Amino acid sequence: MKITLLGTGSAAGVPVWGCDCPACVAAGLDKRRRRRVTCATVEGSRGRLLIDGGVPDLAERLAPRDISALLVTHFHIDHVLGLFALRWSKASPIPAFAPPDLEGCADLFKHPGPFEFRRPPAFERFEIAGLGVTPVPLTHSKPTFGYCIDDGRARLAYLTDTKGLPADTAKFVAGFKPDLLVLDCSYPPREAPPRNHNDLPLAAECIAQVRPQRTLLVHISHELEAWLMEHPAMPPNSGLASDGETIDL
């Protein structure tokens, strides 16, 4: 099993338009430090899953034959924007799994193109593309799923967007014993509790609950990057993910 991170940033990306903070200045000078919105692909023995579709150039990155199925974490626009251009495809139907959000993105539901939306039950494993997939509920401002993905040997937990973890999800993912945890962490430590995303201390709590072998943080804001430039303190066995990074599990 192999995961490729197409994007690792928050909704604003890095650099943020018009911002002159140290993180945005650095990303403006070095393309390797730039971040697009968070999404990924996961390759199994019989195909490839696309997790979210927020980057706008999906058609240039992936041919229809490259996508066996779509996993939608939730229907905020930064996670589905790139799907809108794919609706005019003449490709064969592509199964699309999503949380039970009947509102979703209404226009995407009205004109889904090749995507056949399904709403799998939480905590019930299904198989596709040679991979087992288990949706797990997350804590966000819209109904949101994370996904635990396995190929019978390696185990990946992909948990974004979330503020902490619901107790039943934390228990399940800990029992899943992920080799790699891809985890939301949008903000540096702050006095006021975050609203819809983890800050670094809350991400550290999630990691302690789940106990993965390794963690990569995603949904990264320019605020977090700028803070880490001055305070290079990360939870154990964790690091910031990078756009384009591929991990072979």
Steps between C-alpha positions, in 0.01 A plus 500: 500500500625844408367846589581814303415836655373724218458790742567558870374853569197657660228665293712813444809307393855626549593768405181684585415769246622837628670366814859589587547274803827301506332180380334669202818688405698175514241317288504784246874458459510118504235298316581196713347679799169574331184321609181437313179380666515161669421192291673172414500180300543150642611216273406139564564179310206556265460875467527845651274690739472879491440652843326835446534713190570857600794578271362663183727320250395140568429443130865577423630273776274196463328332207159340563661155483730604786212529751333180620293681764464833677496540878355834611580607856236775493343757269681824581604659172877468559451121497279468191572801275704302248216250452279759334707508180497118484121484483506542123712186457386223266672247725340188642322540835728548802372399845522791746472436873405788729356575846122532545472869412181539298576867437858438390589718204157522344616568146740206512215273607274642229759447225741232627634400159682165528489495881249262657461621858453244774473546877671211678426437868763613748733230634394248231788382281454461125746395232594675178812510278665229708463708815284482809341833593330585830333843540534656846314812622697817573416823684450786255241761399349266238452123510852369443665162458858397545604175336696202632648318203683167493629250246528206737851601603540878523255732677432868434275734701409820313331745739423849372315735571444460873520666840616219724350155453162363612550238770373211286724606209806532723436152641450348155808660342718401797385140452564530126869563587594722202848488355441856380262763637426795272351755738344846487708770670412848382619727779783567743426495874248768588329625814144459372395146405494446121158481337507238223860383463779374721765730632838345581419403863170343394675311219749371757205374709359316197838340433526387863152345477564316174869404551596466130848399393536829312295818450492757221312823564285650224249784453789726600448875517756775451451584868623157608795512262604846618475392865709187436774712345556646847389202711613177329314273743307202362328200662711180505539313169315771310575758234339740257389340176606655169313541172590220261641277775455126442518241778525130422349303787 
